[in-house]
């Protein structure tokens, strides 16, 4: 696995068809605004061989409308819930259980790791908790949804673990715009860097080879 990305890991939270696809009854309020930016980030990850840590809701109902943390199981493996643009070719799915055992060199063998969660708090998956806490990376770059709950919990948890975090604001979904804006302000005050997808990709491609720079120079999402 290439390390030219500066040992950063993209963290995509709940980038799923039922939250982003048109016609879905659980679609987030700003799906049209963020879908293109998520595609842009994932295109960058594929071309630059940047590792992606993905977390998928595997329970009902959508966490934006469920404040008590109670969920009902969904059927299907976690990666089947993601849109095609949210996946890379060299991926692995790690099923959730109550054990933290997961190899910290998993990105030496796979570009994308897909895990599941059954609570609005991503850290309730012990394997995801271990990776977020112990992976030897310089920074986690977070995007996905919902901003009001799981994104907020994830970023604050990483900051409490003294991890460096950047949040891609225009690739984060919400159901309440006012609440999401308040969360963004809180996370910025706590020490999270707030970026746009375009600004992040442009900065991250500095030092990449000319093919990568040309591809993203016109903001391609192919």
C-alpha positions in Angstrom: 0.0 0.0 0.0 1.4 3.4 -1.0 2.3 5.8 1.8 2.5 8.9 -0.4 -0.7 10.2 1.2 1.3 11.2 4.3 -0.1 8.4 6.4 -3.6 9.9 6.5 -6.8 7.8 6.6 -10.1 8.8 5.2 -13.0 7.9 7.5 -16.4 7.6 5.9 -19.3 7.3 8.3 -22.6 6.0 7.0 -22.2 6.8 3.4 -25.1 4.6 2.4 -27.7 4.3 -0.3 -30.7 4.8 2.1 -29.3 8.1 3.3 -28.1 9.5 -0.1 -30.2 7.9 -2.9 -33.0 9.9 -4.5 -36.4 8.5 -3.5 -35.2 7.0 -0.2 -37.5 7.8 2.7 -34.5 8.1 5.0 -32.5 10.5 2.7 -30.6 13.2 4.5 -31.6 16.9 4.0 -28.5 17.9 2.0 -27.9 14.7 0.0 -27.8 16.6 -3.3 -25.2 19.0 -2.0 -22.8 16.4 -0.5 -23.0 13.5 -3.0 -20.7 15.1 -5.5 -18.1 16.0 -2.9 -18.2 12.4 -1.5 -17.6 11.1 -5.0 -14.7 13.6 -5.4 -13.1 12.3 -2.2 -13.5 8.7 -3.1 -12.1 9.3 -6.6 -9.1 10.9 -4.9 -8.8 7.9 -2.6 -8.9 5.4 -5.5 -6.4 7.3 -7.7 -4.0 8.2 -4.8 -4.4 4.8 -3.1 -5.4 6.5 0.2 -6.7 4.1 2.8 -10.4 4.4 3.7 -12.0 3.3 7.0 -15.7 2.9 6.4 -18.5 2.5 9.1 -22.0 1.4 8.0 -25.2 1.5 10.0 -26.6 -2.0 10.2 -29.7 -1.2 12.2 -33.0 0.7 11.9 -34.2 3.5 12.3 -31.9 6.3 11.0 -29.9 7.6 13.9 -30.9 11.2 13.2 -34.4 10.5 14.5 -33.4 8.1 17.3 -31.9 9.7 20.4 -32.1 6.7 22.7 -29.7 4.4 20.8 -32.2 1.6 20.3 -32.0 -0.1 16.9 -33.5 -3.1 15.0 -31.1 -5.3 12.9 -31.0 -4.9 9.1 -30.3 -7.7 6.7 -27.3 -7.8 4.4 -23.6 -7.4 4.7 -22.4 -3.9 5.5 -20.8 -3.1 2.1 -24.0 -4.0 0.2 -25.6 -0.8 1.7 -23.0 1.5 0.2 -23.3 3.2 -3.2 -20.8 2.0 -5.8 -18.8 5.3 -5.6 -18.3 4.7 -1.8 -16.3 1.5 -2.4 -12.8 0.8 -3.8 -11.7 -2.5 -5.3 -9.3 -3.8 -2.7 -11.6 -3.8 0.3 -12.4 -6.1 3.3 -15.5 -6.4 5.5 -14.9 -6.9 9.2 -18.0 -8.1 11.0 -18.9 -6.6 14.4 -18.7 -8.6 17.6 -17.7 -7.8 21.2 -14.0 -8.5 20.7 -11.4 -5.8 19.8 -9.1 -8.1 17.9 -8.3 -6.7 14.5 -4.8 -6.4 13.0 -3.3 -2.9 13.0 -1.6 -3.6 9.7 -4.9 -4.2 7.9 -4.1 -1.4 5.4 -1.0 -3.2 4.3 -3.3 -5.7 2.7 -6.5 -3.8 1.9 -7.2 -0.2 0.8 -10.6 -0.1 2.4 -11.9 -1.6 5.6 -15.7 -1.7 6.1 -17.1 -2.2 9.6 -20.6 -2.0 11.0 -22.3 -0.3 13.9 -25.6 -0.7 15.7 -25.6 2.5 17.7 -25.2 6.2 17.0 -21.8 6.0 18.8 -19.3 4.4 16.4 -17.0 3.5 19.3 -19.4 0.9 20.5 -17.9 -1.4 17.8 -14.7 -2.6 19.7 -12.8 -3.3 16.4 -13.5 0.2 15.1 -12.5 1.7 18.4 -9.2 -0.2 18.3 -8.4 1.0 14.8 -9.4 4.6 15.5 -7.4 4.6 18.8 -4.2 2.7 17.8 -3.7 3.0 14.0 -0.3 4.6 13.4 -1.5 7.5 11.2 -0.9 11.2 11.2 -4.5 12.3 10.7 -8.0 11.1 10.3 -10.0 12.9 7.6 -13.7 12.4 8.4 -16.8 12.8 6.2 -20.3 11.2 6.0 -23.3 11.5 8.3 -25.2 12.4 10.3 -23.4 15.4 11.6 -25.7 15.9 14.5 -25.0 12.6 16.2 -22.4 10.1 14.9 -20.0 12.6 13.3 -20.0 14.6 16.4 -19.4 11.6 18.7 -16.7 10.3 16.3 -14.7 13.5 16.1 -14.9 14.3 19.8 -13.8 10.8 20.6 -10.8 11.1 18.3 -9.8 14.4 19.8 -10.1 13.0 23.3 -7.7 10.2 22.2 -5.3 12.9 21.1 -5.7 12.1 17.4 -5.4 14.7 14.7 -8.7 15.2 12.9 -9.9 17.1 9.8 -13.6 17.2 9.0 -14.8 17.7 5.4 -17.7 20.1 6.0 -19.3 20.0 2.5 -19.2 16.1 2.5 -21.1 15.8 5.8 -24.9 15.1 5.8 -27.5 16.3 8.2 -31.2 16.3 8.9 -31.2 19.5 10.8 -29.1 22.3 9.2 -29.2 24.5 12.4 -28.0 21.7 14.6 -25.3 20.6 12.2 -24.0 24.2 12.0 -23.8 24.3 15.8 -21.9 21.0 15.8 -19.4 22.3 13.2 -18.7 25.3 15.4 -18.2 23.1 18.5 -15.8 20.7 16.8 -13.8 23.6 15.4 -13.5 25.1 18.9 -12.4 21.7 20.2 -9.5 21.6 17.8 -10.9 19.9 14.7 -9.7 21.3 11.4 -12.7 22.2 9.1 -12.0 21.9 5.4 -13.9 21.6 2.1 -13.5 18.6 -0.2 -11.8 20.6 -2.9 -9.4 22.3 -0.5 -8.4 19.0 1.0 -7.8 17.2 -2.3 -5.8 20.1 -3.7 -3.6 20.2 -0.6 -3.3 16.4 -0.4 -2.1 16.1 -4.1 0.9 18.3 -3.5 3.9 16.0 -4.1 1.8 13.5 -6.0 2.9 12.5 -9.5 1.8 14.6 -12.5 -0.9 12.1 -13.5 -2.7 12.5 -10.1 -2.3 16.3 -10.2 -3.7 16.6 -13.7 -6.7 14.4 -12.9 -7.7 16.6 -9.9 -6.7 19.9 -11.4 -10.2 20.3 -13.0 -12.0 18.7 -10.0 -12.7 15.4 -11.8 -14.8 12.9 -9.9 -14.3 10.0 -12.4 
